[in-house]
Amino acid sequence: MRRNVVRHNVVSMRETPVTAQVSTAPARHRRGTITDRAAGSGLALTDGGRRWHRPLLVLGIACGVVALASLIAMPFDDRTLMGESVWAKAFKFGFSFFAYCLSLAWLLAHMTKLRRTGWVFGTVFAVISAAEVGVIVAAAAAGTYSHFNTAEDPFNQVVQLAFQFVPVMFLANLVIAVIVLFQRIGDKAVTAVVRWGLLLSSLGMFAAFFIVTVGGQGERTVVDAEGNEVVLNAGHGVGDLDGNGMVLTGWSTTGGDMRVPHFIGLHGIQVLIGVAMLLGVVAARRAWLRDVRVRAAIVHWLSLGYLGVFATTMVQAVRGQSFVAPDAATLAGFAASLLAAAAGIALTIRKARQAPDPDEAVAAEAASWEPAVPLR
């Protein structure tokens, strides 16, 4: 009996954090499941199959369908608004909310404190988001403008009313971000991903308010897809109200555009989640990356560089400069952000690789271990 206990202790000490995470689950739950395969490869960010936030999950899937349907509709519907398909905006908003709602649904499922409060604010976010995407799709189907439209017909009044709740959606996301600051979700690396991701998304949403306050002001008359004249008040561009939009994104090529930092900040959390999953995959094969402190440090440095890129695009847009035409100051901002992140990550990796191999250290300790009582 004693011999078996010692053998179990040695084996468990030699297990890496990745393999130990998989092996502790009951055998009936480990075999042949997608979750377990993901955990074994390092793709699973957290333990347990908790139920995701249902309203956000449903909305995320619905927005994915909206994005796909809008993309399919573009070649078959030749109606345009300012040179781009009437379905372009529905596609962009559908895809954006698809990615963000699923990320938030996963996050809320893994909160350890104030879960009920998080669920309530997540539901508020989902309801307002559904209304916003809904009126954008309705406007696209009607062949008219959703944003900046000053028409007084009942349809447009409903569209504009839905947009009045966007600040509430921002506050709901901000409350969730503050709640997350005081709890750990997963290990240190995943916690860093969540905290930095919510900070970036909140900043990205806040940047959207600058579209109206800093962006182009002034009224002009345009024609919708049905040939009707529509008066628009304000625009996305800085220095050029409408600009000549880039393909698909619609970002101005002739002036600044606040939608650039809005997009970059809003989707920072998805970028960081992808990085965390990639680090988990590499950690399953590289011992020096299995230390969660190393992965957390990499996430911190990458997030800092990402924040610098966001700030640079924010300043660039306010200056009325197109994203595709950066000057020396903007390029310097991008370079400084990327170099700072790269230097910090390189230093972290160097220290991690120079540290003793944890597997070898554990094996050496196990080999030199002598039982207090002789084995029989």
N, C-alpha and C positions, 0 to 999 in steps of 0.2 A: 504493500500500500504506500509506504513512504517513498519508494523508488518512483512510483507513478506520479506522486505529487511533485517531486523534484523535476522530473522530465517535463511536466506540464508548465512549471515555472520557467524553465529554460526556453521552451518553445514560445511561451507568451511574451517573454522579454525580447525575443528576436523578431517578433512580428512588427512590421512597420505600421504606422498609423493608418495607412490606406487599407492594408489587408485586415488589420484588427477591426476596423469599422465594419467590414463585410462579415467577418467570421463570428461576430458576437450575435448576429441575428439567428433566430431559430432556422433549422434546416429547411422546414417546409416553406419559409418565406424567402429563402435565398435562391431557390432553384428556379431557373427559367423565367424570372421576371425582368421586365425592362428596368425597373428601379435598381435591382441588384447589379445588373450589368453596368448601368451607369455609375453606381458606386464603386464597382471594381475597377472601372477605367478612370475614375477620378472626376467624372462629369457631375456627379451628385454633389451639390453644394452643402446640403444639410441632411441630417438623419431623419428618418420617419416619413410616412406617407400621409401628412396632414392634409385636411380638406382645404383647398384654396378658397379664397373669398368668392362666393358664388355669383353675386351680381357683377363683379368686375370680370370674372371668368367668362360669363355669358356675353357681356358686352364686348370683351376682347375678341371672342370668336366671331361675333356679329360684325364687328368692325373689319375683321379680316375678310369676311365674305363681301362686305361693301367695297373694300380695296380691290379684291379680285374681280368683282362684277364691274367696277368702274374701269379697270384696266382693259377688260374684255370689250366693254362698250365703246371705247375710244375709236377703234377702226371702223365701227359700224354707224356711228353717229357723227356726222360731219359738222354739227353745230359748234361754234367757237365763241369765246369771250376774250376779246383783246388778243386774238391770235392763237389761243390755246383751247383745247377741247373743254367743253362744258363739264366733263367728268374729271378733269385734271385735279381740281380742288377736292372733290369727293374721294379720289384715290389717295391723295396726300394725307388728308385727315383720317381716312379709314386706316391706312397703314400705320400712321403715327399712334392712334389710339389703340390699335391692335397690339402693338409692341408694348406700349406703356401700361395698359390695363392688365395685361397678363403678368408683367413684372410686378405690379402693385398687388395683384391677387396672390402671387406666390409669397411676396414679402409679408403681407398681413397674416397669412397662414402660419408663419413662423415666429410671430411676435411672442414674447414670453411675459410681458407685462401690459396691462391696460388693453387686453385683446378686444374686449367689448367696445371700448372707446374707439379703437382703431377700426373695428368692423363698421361702426356707425359712420365715421368720417369717410371710410372707403365707399360706403353705400351712397353718401351724398355726392362724392366725386363721380361715381358711376351714373347716377341719375342725371346730373347736369351734363356730363359728357355725352350721354345718349341723346339728350335734347339737342346739343350742339351739332353732333354728327348728323342727326336726323334732319335738321333744318337745312344743313349744307347739301345733303343728298336731295332734299325736296327742291331747293333752288336750282340745283344742277338739272334735275328732271324738267323743271319749268323753263330752263334756258335763260335764267336771269342771274344777277349778281346777289351774293349773300352778304359779303362784307361791304361796308361803307355805303350801302344802298339807302337813299333817303325817300324812296317812294312811299306814299301814304296809303297804298291799297292794303286790305286786310291781310293778305298773304305775307307781304313784306313786314308788316307790323309784328306778326307772330315770329318771323325769322329774327328780327332785331331784338324782340323780347327775350328770346332764348340766349342771345349773346350777353344780356345784362347780368346773367348769373355766373359769368366766367370768373369774376373776382372771388365769388364764393367757392368755386372749384379750386382756385389757387390757394385760398385759405385752408381748405380741407386738406390739400396736399401738404401744406406747410405744417399743420397740426400733426399729421402723421410723421413728418420728418423730425419734428421736435420730440415726439414720443420715442422714436427709435434711438435718439441720442442717449437715452438713459437705460438702454438694455442691449444685451448681446444676442445676436441672431446667428447661429452657427458658430464657427470658430472665429479667431481674430481676423483672418483674411476676409471671410464672408461678411463679418460685421463692418469691416472697413469698406467693403464694396457697397453695402447698403447705405451706410452713413454718407459716404462721398456721393453716391448715386442720387440720393434724395436731395442733397445740397445742390448738386448740379441741375437736377430737374426743377427744383424750386426757383433757381436763378434763371433757368430757361423760360419758365412760365412768367416770371417777373419781367423778362425782356420783352414779352409780348405786349405789355402795357406801353412800352416805348414806341410801338408801331404807330399809335395814335398821338402820343404826346411829343415825341421827337421826330417821328416820320413825317412824310409830306402832308401838308395841310392845303386846303383849298377845294372849291367845288369845280366840277367839270361835267359836261354832258357826254355820255357815251351811248352806244347802241348795244342792246342785248342780242341774244341768239335768235330772237323772234322778230328783230327789226324795230323794237320799241326803244324810244329814248329814255335813258335812266340817268338821274343826277347822282353822282357819287361825291361824297364828302370825305376828304383825306385819302391817303393811299399808303402802300407798304414802303415805297421808296423814300430815301432821304436825298434831296437834291433833284430827284426826278420822280414825280408822283407814281407813275406806273412802270417806267423803265422798259427796257427790252429784256424780257425774261429769259432765263436759261431754260434749256430743255428739261421738261418734267418738273423741276423744282420751282421754276418761275422766278427765281431770284434775279434781281435787277443786274444787268451788265453795264448800265450807264450811270449808276449812282449807288449810294449805300442802301442796304436792305436789312431791317431789323429781324427779318425771318431767319437770317443765317445764325446769329447767336441763339435765337429762340430754339431752332432745331438742334443745334449742337449741344446746348445745355439740357434740353428735354430728354434727349436720348443717351445722355452720359451713363445712366444706370444700366442700359442694355450693353453698352461697350464694356463696362466694368464687369458685369456678370459673365460676358463672353471671355474676358481675360481670366477671371477666377476659374472658369471651367477649363480653360487651356492650361493654367498652372496646375490644376488638379490632375490632368492627363499626364503632364510632364513629371509631376511629383511621383506618379506611380512607377516611373522608370529612372528617376534621378534622385538618389538618396539625399543630396544636399538641399533639395527643394522640399523635402518632407517636413521640415521644421515650419510650423505654421507662422512663426514670427518672420521668417524670410518671405513667405508669400504675402503676408500683411504689409511688410515694408515695401515690396514691389508695387502693391496696389496703391499705397500712399504716394509713392513717387510718381506713378503713372497718373494718378488723380490730380496731383499738383500740376503736372504738365498739361493735363486736359483743361484744368481751370484756367491756366495761362492762355491756352488757345481760345477758350470761350471769351475771356476778357479782351483779347486782341481783336477778335471779330466784332465784339461789342463796340469798342472804340472805333474800329474801321468803319462800321455802319454809321455811327453818329457823325463821323467826319464826312459822310457823303461819298465814301469810296466803295466801288464795287468789289465784291469778294474775289472776282477773277482778275482784278487789276490792282494788286497790292503795290504800295510804294516802299521805299527803303525802311521807313519807320514800322510799317506793318510787318514786313519780312523780318525785321529785327525782333519784333515781339514774338512771332512764330518761332524763330530760331532760339531765342532765349528760353521759351517754354519747353521746347523739345530737348534742348541740350541739358537743361536742369533735370528733366525727368530721366533722360538717358544716363547722365552722370550718376544720379542717385541709384538707379537700378543696377548700373554696372558695378558700383561700389558694394551694393548689397550682395550681388551674385559673387563677387570676388571674395568677400568675407565668408559667405556661406560655403564656397568650394574649398576654402582653406581650413575650415573647421573640421575636426575629426569626424570620420564617417560614423554616424550613430549606430549603424548595423554592426560595424567592426568593433566599436566600443562595447556594445552590449554582448557580443559574442565573446570578447576577451574577458569581460566580467563574469559571464556565465561559466567559461572554461576554468577560471581560477577560483570559482566558488567551492568552498569546502563545507559540508554539512556539519553541524555541531554534534550530531549523534551519528556514529558509524552506521553505514547501511548494512543490512543483513540480507 
